[in-house]
Amino acid sequence: MNNETQIRTITNLGEQKLKTLIKESIKESIGAEILKLRAAFLPYVSEKEQKNIEQLYKKPSRKAAKIYNIEI
């Protein structure tokens, strides 16, 4: 390998690392913004409303449900 080829190889590796770094950074920032948007669109529920909902519908049980399939 001559000197010029080595420099091109190093430059290509640097470009790939830079592209990868940029892609990861963009994914992280878009993910953070999406979380903010999702939180912004959640409806506000007051404590009184939440207690009313819990009284009406109870909290979900942690029991596993059993499902039976019967073929006739």
MMTF fields as JSON, N, C-alpha, C and O atoms, coordinates in Angstrom:
{
  "mmtfVersion": "1.0.0",
  "mmtfProducer": "UNKNOWN",
  "numBonds": 287,
  "numAtoms": 288,
  "numGroups": 72,
  "numChains": 1,
  "numModels": 1,
  "chainsPerModel": [1],
  "groupsPerChain": [72],
  "chainIdList": ["A"],
  "bondAtomList": [4, 2, 8, 6, 12, 10, 16, 14, 20, 18, 24, 22, 28, 26, 32, 30, 36, 34, 40, 38, 44, 42, 48, 46, 52, 50, 56, 54, 60, 58, 64, 62, 68, 66, 72, 70, 76, 74, 80, 78, 84, 82, 88, 86, 92, 90, 96, 94, 100, 98, 104, 102, 108, 106, 112, 110, 116, 114, 120, 118, 124, 122, 128, 126, 132, 130, 136, 134, 140, 138, 144, 142, 148, 146, 152, 150, 156, 154, 160, 158, 164, 162, 168, 166, 172, 170, 176, 174, 180, 178, 184, 182, 188, 186, 192, 190, 196, 194, 200, 198, 204, 202, 208, 206, 212, 210, 216, 214, 220, 218, 224, 222, 228, 226, 232, 230, 236, 234, 240, 238, 244, 242, 248, 246, 252, 250, 256, 254, 260, 258, 264, 262, 268, 266, 272, 270, 276, 274, 280, 278, 284, 282],
  "bondOrderList": [1, 1, 1, 1, 1, 1, 1, 1, 1, 1, 1, 1, 1, 1, 1, 1, 1, 1, 1, 1, 1, 1, 1, 1, 1, 1, 1, 1, 1, 1, 1, 1, 1, 1, 1, 1, 1, 1, 1, 1, 1, 1, 1, 1, 1, 1, 1, 1, 1, 1, 1, 1, 1, 1, 1, 1, 1, 1, 1, 1, 1, 1, 1, 1, 1, 1, 1, 1, 1, 1, 1],
  "groupList": [{"groupName": "MET", "atomNameList": ["N", "CA", "C", "O"], "elementList": ["N", "C", "C", "O"], "formalChargeList": [0, 0, 0, 0], "bondAtomList": [1, 0, 2, 1, 3, 2], "bondOrderList": [1, 1, 2], "singleLetterCode": "M", "chemCompType": "L-PEPTIDE LINKING"}, {"groupName": "ASN", "atomNameList": ["N", "CA", "C", "O"], "elementList": ["N", "C", "C", "O"], "formalChargeList": [0, 0, 0, 0], "bondAtomList": [1, 0, 2, 1, 3, 2], "bondOrderList": [1, 1, 2], "singleLetterCode": "N", "chemCompType": "L-PEPTIDE LINKING"}, {"groupName": "GLU", "atomNameList": ["N", "CA", "C", "O"], "elementList": ["N", "C", "C", "O"], "formalChargeList": [0, 0, 0, 0], "bondAtomList": [1, 0, 2, 1, 3, 2], "bondOrderList": [1, 1, 2], "singleLetterCode": "E", "chemCompType": "L-PEPTIDE LINKING"}, {"groupName": "THR", "atomNameList": ["N", "CA", "C", "O"], "elementList": ["N", "C", "C", "O"], "formalChargeList": [0, 0, 0, 0], "bondAtomList": [1, 0, 2, 1, 3, 2], "bondOrderList": [1, 1, 2], "singleLetterCode": "T", "chemCompType": "L-PEPTIDE LINKING"}, {"groupName": "GLN", "atomNameList": ["N", "CA", "C", "O"], "elementList": ["N", "C", "C", "O"], "formalChargeList": [0, 0, 0, 0], "bondAtomList": [1, 0, 2, 1, 3, 2], "bondOrderList": [1, 1, 2], "singleLetterCode": "Q", "chemCompType": "L-PEPTIDE LINKING"}, {"groupName": "ILE", "atomNameList": ["N", "CA", "C", "O"], "elementList": ["N", "C", "C", "O"], "formalChargeList": [0, 0, 0, 0], "bondAtomList": [1, 0, 2, 1, 3, 2], "bondOrderList": [1, 1, 2], "singleLetterCode": "I", "chemCompType": "L-PEPTIDE LINKING"}, {"groupName": "ARG", "atomNameList": ["N", "CA", "C", "O"], "elementList": ["N", "C", "C", "O"], "formalChargeList": [0, 0, 0, 0], "bondAtomList": [1, 0, 2, 1, 3, 2], "bondOrderList": [1, 1, 2], "singleLetterCode": "R", "chemCompType": "L-PEPTIDE LINKING"}, {"groupName": "LEU", "atomNameList": ["N", "CA", "C", "O"], "elementList": ["N", "C", "C", "O"], "formalChargeList": [0, 0, 0, 0], "bondAtomList": [1, 0, 2, 1, 3, 2], "bondOrderList": [1, 1, 2], "singleLetterCode": "L", "chemCompType": "L-PEPTIDE LINKING"}, {"groupName": "GLY", "atomNameList": ["N", "CA", "C", "O"], "elementList": ["N", "C", "C", "O"], "formalChargeList": [0, 0, 0, 0], "bondAtomList": [1, 0, 2, 1, 3, 2], "bondOrderList": [1, 1, 2], "singleLetterCode": "G", "chemCompType": "PEPTIDE LINKING"}, {"groupName": "LYS", "atomNameList": ["N", "CA", "C", "O"], "elementList": ["N", "C", "C", "O"], "formalChargeList": [0, 0, 0, 0], "bondAtomList": [1, 0, 2, 1, 3, 2], "bondOrderList": [1, 1, 2], "singleLetterCode": "K", "chemCompType": "L-PEPTIDE LINKING"}, {"groupName": "SER", "atomNameList": ["N", "CA", "C", "O"], "elementList": ["N", "C", "C", "O"], "formalChargeList": [0, 0, 0, 0], "bondAtomList": [1, 0, 2, 1, 3, 2], "bondOrderList": [1, 1, 2], "singleLetterCode": "S", "chemCompType": "L-PEPTIDE LINKING"}, {"groupName": "ALA", "atomNameList": ["N", "CA", "C", "O"], "elementList": ["N", "C", "C", "O"], "formalChargeList": [0, 0, 0, 0], "bondAtomList": [1, 0, 2, 1, 3, 2], "bondOrderList": [1, 1, 2], "singleLetterCode": "A", "chemCompType": "L-PEPTIDE LINKING"}, {"groupName": "PHE", "atomNameList": ["N", "CA", "C", "O"], "elementList": ["N", "C", "C", "O"], "formalChargeList": [0, 0, 0, 0], "bondAtomList": [1, 0, 2, 1, 3, 2], "bondOrderList": [1, 1, 2], "singleLetterCode": "F", "chemCompType": "L-PEPTIDE LINKING"}, {"groupName": "PRO", "atomNameList": ["N", "CA", "C", "O"], "elementList": ["N", "C", "C", "O"], "formalChargeList": [0, 0, 0, 0], "bondAtomList": [1, 0, 2, 1, 3, 2], "bondOrderList": [1, 1, 2], "singleLetterCode": "P", "chemCompType": "L-PEPTIDE LINKING"}, {"groupName": "TYR", "atomNameList": ["N", "CA", "C", "O"], "elementList": ["N", "C", "C", "O"], "formalChargeList": [0, 0, 0, 0], "bondAtomList": [1, 0, 2, 1, 3, 2], "bondOrderList": [1, 1, 2], "singleLetterCode": "Y", "chemCompType": "L-PEPTIDE LINKING"}, {"groupName": "VAL", "atomNameList": ["N", "CA", "C", "O"], "elementList": ["N", "C", "C", "O"], "formalChargeList": [0, 0, 0, 0], "bondAtomList": [1, 0, 2, 1, 3, 2], "bondOrderList": [1, 1, 2], "singleLetterCode": "V", "chemCompType": "L-PEPTIDE LINKING"}],
  "groupTypeList": [0, 1, 1, 2, 3, 4, 5, 6, 3, 5, 3, 1, 7, 8, 2, 4, 9, 7, 9, 3, 7, 5, 9, 2, 10, 5, 9, 2, 10, 5, 8, 11, 2, 5, 7, 9, 7, 6, 11, 11, 12, 7, 13, 14, 15, 10, 2, 9, 2, 4, 9, 1, 5, 2, 4, 7, 14, 9, 9, 13, 10, 6, 9, 11, 11, 9, 5, 14, 1, 5, 2, 5],
  "groupIdList": [1, 2, 3, 4, 5, 6, 7, 8, 9, 10, 11, 12, 13, 14, 15, 16, 17, 18, 19, 20, 21, 22, 23, 24, 25, 26, 27, 28, 29, 30, 31, 32, 33, 34, 35, 36, 37, 38, 39, 40, 41, 42, 43, 44, 45, 46, 47, 48, 49, 50, 51, 52, 53, 54, 55, 56, 57, 58, 59, 60, 61, 62, 63, 64, 65, 66, 67, 68, 69, 70, 71, 72],
  "secStructList": [7, 7, 2, 2, 2, 2, 2, 2, 2, 2, 2, 2, 2, 2, 2, 2, 2, 2, 2, 2, 2, 2, 2, 2, 2, 2, 2, 2, 2, 2, 2, 2, 2, 2, 2, 2, 2, 2, 2, 2, 6, 1, 7, 7, 7, 7, 2, 2, 2, 2, 2, 2, 2, 2, 2, 2, 2, 7, 7, 7, 7, 7, 1, 7, 7, 7, 7, 7, 7, 7, 7, 7],
  "xCoordList": [0.839, 0.0, 0.882, 1.818, 0.561, 1.35, 0.71, -0.357, 1.368, 0.963, -0.406, -1.22, -0.661, -1.925, -3.098, -4.157, -2.926, -3.967, -4.269, -5.429, -3.237, -3.433, -4.24, -5.123, -3.942, -4.66, -6.131, -7.009, -6.41, -7.794, -8.539, -9.698, -7.878, -8.493, -8.834, -9.927, -7.904, -8.131, -9.27, -10.112, -9.299, -10.359, -11.711, -12.694, -11.769, -13.024, -13.505, -14.698, -12.59, -12.96, -13.489, -14.476, -12.831, -13.275, -14.655, -15.479, -14.91, -16.224, -17.301, -18.388, -17.001, -17.979, -18.294, -19.453, -17.263, -17.481, -18.307, -19.194, -18.012, -18.749, -20.213, -21.11, -20.458, -21.828, -22.578, -23.731, -21.921, -22.542, -22.866, -23.948, -21.941, -22.142, -23.306, -24.127, -23.373, -24.459, -25.801, -26.781, -25.854, -27.096, -27.584, -28.767, -26.669, -27.042, -27.536, -28.512, -26.864, -27.268, -28.652, -29.469, -28.909, -30.217, -31.308, -32.38, -31.043, -32.023, -32.353, -33.52, -31.329, -31.543, -32.373, -33.309, -32.028, -32.749, -34.187, -35.094, -34.407, -35.771, -36.577, -37.745, -35.953, -36.636, -37.051, -38.159, -36.164, -36.478, -37.623, -38.507, -37.615, -38.682, -40.016, -41.061, -39.988, -41.224, -41.811, -43.025, -40.951, -41.44, -42.091, -43.127, -41.492, -42.076, -43.444, -44.387, -43.544, -44.821, -45.893, -47.038, -45.515, -46.474, -46.972, -48.163, -46.05, -46.434, -47.332, -48.254, -47.072, -47.871, -49.305, -50.222, -49.51, -50.846, -51.622, -52.772, -51.021, -51.758, -52.765, -52.433, -53.971, -54.955, -54.63, -54.141, -54.908, -54.684, -55.823, -56.996, -55.462, -56.446, -56.143, -55.048, -57.116, -56.913, -56.904, -57.314, -56.435, -56.393, -57.801, -58.013, -58.756, -60.148, -60.686, -61.321, -60.421, -60.851, -60.198, -60.856, -58.899, -58.173, -58.75, -58.917, -59.054, -59.651, -61.016, -61.362, -61.788, -63.097, -62.955, -63.706, -62.012, -61.765, -61.375, -61.871, -60.493, -60.051, -61.195, -61.256, -62.106, -63.261, -64.216, -64.744, -64.432, -65.365, -64.834, -65.558, -63.588, -63.056, -62.053, -61.616, -61.69, -60.7, -59.363, -59.281, -58.347, -57.032, -56.97, -57.598, -56.236, -56.157, -55.478, -54.514, -55.99, -55.395, -54.098, -53.896, -53.247, -51.961, -52.033, -51.031, -53.23, -53.391, -53.337, -53.776, -52.795, -52.762, -54.133, -54.724, -54.621, -55.917, -55.74, -54.754, -56.711, -56.68, -57.655, -58.779, -57.207, -58.047, -58.157, -57.154, -59.384, -59.617, -60.22, -61.203, -59.641, -60.185, -60.816, -60.158, -62.086, -62.788, -63.249, -63.961, -62.838, -63.264, -64.463, -64.457, -65.475, -66.69, -66.83, -67.784],
  "yCoordList": [-1.175, 0.0, 1.234, 1.36, 2.123, 3.351, 4.361, 4.122, 5.456, 6.473, 7.062, 7.288, 7.309, 7.907, 6.969, 7.423, 5.683, 4.696, 4.618, 4.498, 4.685, 4.655, 5.867, 5.743, 7.017, 8.237, 8.123, 8.514, 7.589, 7.408, 6.442, 6.676, 5.362, 4.379, 5.011, 4.808, 5.77, 6.445, 7.448, 7.553, 8.181, 9.16, 8.467, 8.941, 7.346, 6.603, 6.091, 6.155, 5.583, 5.116, 6.273, 6.128, 7.409, 8.594, 9.035, 9.418, 8.984, 9.365, 8.409, 8.839, 7.117, 6.126, 6.325, 6.253, 6.574, 6.807, 8.067, 8.102, 9.096, 10.347, 10.143, 10.632, 9.424, 9.144, 8.363, 8.667, 7.358, 6.553, 7.401, 7.281, 8.251, 9.132, 10.088, 10.314, 10.642, 11.564, 10.834, 11.354, 9.63, 8.856, 8.568, 8.73, 8.139, 7.829, 9.077, 9.021, 10.188, 11.438, 11.875, 12.318, 11.75, 12.13, 11.218, 11.694, 9.906, 8.972, 9.326, 9.324, 9.628, 9.981, 11.256, 11.314, 12.271, 13.541, 13.416, 13.997, 12.674, 12.471, 11.675, 11.976, 10.666, 9.886, 10.745, 10.605, 11.634, 12.529, 13.468, 13.715, 13.987, 14.892, 14.159, 14.717, 12.929, 12.144, 11.905, 11.992, 11.603, 11.419, 12.689, 12.63, 13.83, 15.107, 15.327, 15.76, 15.027, 15.195, 14.261, 14.666, 13.019, 12.066, 12.537, 12.455, 13.032, 13.527, 14.752, 14.927, 15.594, 16.808, 16.49, 17.241, 15.393, 15.047, 14.151, 13.812, 13.763, 12.994, 13.914, 15.045, 13.447, 14.313, 14.477, 13.551, 15.659, 15.918, 15.294, 15.445, 14.6, 14.0, 14.491, 14.28, 15.145, 15.643, 14.468, 13.359, 14.722, 13.663, 13.163, 11.967, 14.084, 13.716, 12.783, 11.771, 13.141, 12.295, 10.924, 9.906, 10.898, 9.636, 8.733, 7.532, 9.299, 8.506, 7.973, 6.831, 8.803, 8.378, 7.219, 6.246, 7.319, 6.249, 4.967, 3.892, 5.067, 3.88, 3.259, 2.037, 4.077, 3.543, 2.829, 1.766, 3.412, 2.817, 1.525, 0.535, 1.543, 0.431, -0.428, -1.457, -0.03, -0.744, -0.809, -0.552, -1.152, -1.3, -2.674, -3.614, -2.808, -4.111, -5.139, -4.831, -6.35, -7.4, -7.878, -7.761, -8.405, -8.917, -10.401, -11.013, -10.98, -12.406, -12.683, -11.879, -13.821, -14.237, -14.796, -15.556, -14.43, -14.916, -16.254, -16.484, -17.132, -18.43, -18.388, -17.903, -18.897, -18.94, -20.39, -21.09, -20.826, -22.184, -22.133, -21.429, -22.869, -22.988, -24.359, -25.378, -24.386, -25.651, -25.743, -24.87, -26.796, -27.019, -27.946, -28.985, -27.572, -28.398, -28.938, -29.661],
  "zCoordList": [0.0, 0.0, 0.0, 0.79, -0.893, -0.891, 0.06, 0.626, 0.214, 1.182, 0.847, 1.743, -0.427, -0.85, -0.569, -0.137, -0.805, -0.543, 0.949, 1.344, 1.77, 3.222, 3.683, 4.532, 3.133, 3.512, 3.113, 3.882, 1.917, 1.473, 2.388, 2.73, 2.784, 3.669, 5.01, 5.538, 5.554, 6.834, 6.702, 7.594, 5.6, 5.374, 5.271, 5.84, 4.55, 4.415, 5.766, 6.062, 6.589, 7.918, 8.756, 9.476, 8.658, 9.389, 8.957, 9.787, 7.656, 7.136, 7.635, 8.018, 7.631, 8.097, 9.577, 9.986, 10.372, 11.803, 12.016, 12.869, 11.238, 11.347, 10.959, 11.646, 9.861, 9.438, 10.51, 10.817, 11.074, 12.122, 13.338, 13.913, 13.727, 14.873, 14.629, 15.518, 13.431, 13.091, 13.103, 13.635, 12.52, 12.501, 13.915, 14.214, 14.783, 16.165, 16.893, 17.641, 16.671, 17.32, 16.862, 17.669, 15.576, 15.039, 15.596, 15.969, 15.656, 16.211, 17.654, 18.047, 18.441, 19.844, 19.975, 20.772, 19.195, 19.317, 18.822, 19.418, 17.753, 17.264, 18.29, 18.536, 18.881, 19.916, 21.094, 21.611, 21.521, 22.64, 22.276, 23.096, 21.064, 20.635, 20.516, 20.85, 20.049, 19.944, 21.33, 21.515, 22.306, 23.674, 24.201, 24.863, 23.912, 24.345, 23.698, 24.36, 22.404, 21.705, 22.266, 22.465, 22.515, 23.068, 24.428, 24.725, 25.251, 26.575, 26.453, 27.25, 25.469, 25.293, 24.881, 25.212, 24.168, 23.697, 24.654, 24.376, 25.771, 26.766, 27.442, 27.797, 27.618, 28.266, 29.751, 30.398, 30.273, 31.689, 32.492, 32.15, 33.55, 34.44, 35.843, 36.363, 36.448, 37.81, 38.787, 38.443, 39.997, 41.009, 41.32, 41.522, 41.356, 41.633, 40.543, 40.837, 39.28, 38.16, 38.227, 38.01, 38.528, 38.587, 39.675, 39.458, 40.837, 41.92, 41.5, 41.801, 40.805, 40.319, 39.334, 39.406, 38.433, 37.456, 38.17, 37.83, 39.155, 39.892, 40.682, 40.81, 41.218, 41.944, 40.995, 41.318, 39.837, 38.881, 38.268, 38.162, 37.874, 37.093, 37.841, 37.326, 39.022, 39.841, 39.103, 37.902, 39.838, 39.221, 38.558, 39.044, 37.473, 36.803, 37.701, 38.402, 37.67, 38.497, 37.859, 36.65, 38.682, 38.2, 37.878, 37.509, 38.019, 37.764, 36.261, 35.438, 35.946, 34.545, 34.177, 34.944, 33.037, 32.58, 31.886, 31.185, 32.092, 31.418, 30.25, 30.372, 29.144, 27.955, 27.512, 27.372, 27.296, 26.841, 25.447, 25.216, 24.531, 23.181, 23.04, 23.252, 22.684, 22.522, 21.075, 20.577, 20.421, 19.037, 19.039, 19.7, 18.306, 18.236, 16.838, 16.548]
}
